[in-house]
Amino acid sequence: MKRLLANPVVRFALLGAGALLSSACATRSINQILADPVRYRDRDVRLTGSVVDSYSFVNRGAYKIDDNSGQLWVLSDRGVPRQGARVTVTGTIREGFNLGSLGNRANLPPALGSGLVMMYTSHPPKD
């Protein structure tokens, strides 16, 4: 084993694999996602922020998180955290809706402009 780890190629490969795995799990900012939605669409990302708005019905719902760089709605089928809670959320970025050509003609609020939402995977509370 020592001889294997002494090989610089093996060490470089292990270092590269570790860096790749750690970057795949890195927390992103909402601003990064909103600035380049194509890069993150249909990919799992992790966000940390405070819940600023939430709606729940029969253990399903939606809540908006704010990480001081922007805000994003999170859709959940496992309940929602209370307003003011600090959460780390892992989920998939999806296009929540597509208004087609109507989107260019309607004066929508900026919060609805992107149409991006995060589909919940997990949200363990942060202390």
ABEGO torsion letter per residue (X at the ends): XAAAAABAAAAAAAAAAAAAAAAAABBBBAAAAAABAAAABGBBBBBBBBBABBBBBGGBEBBBBBAGAEBBBBBBAAEBBBBGBBBBBBBBBBBABBAEAAAAABBBBAAAAAGBBBBBABBBBBX
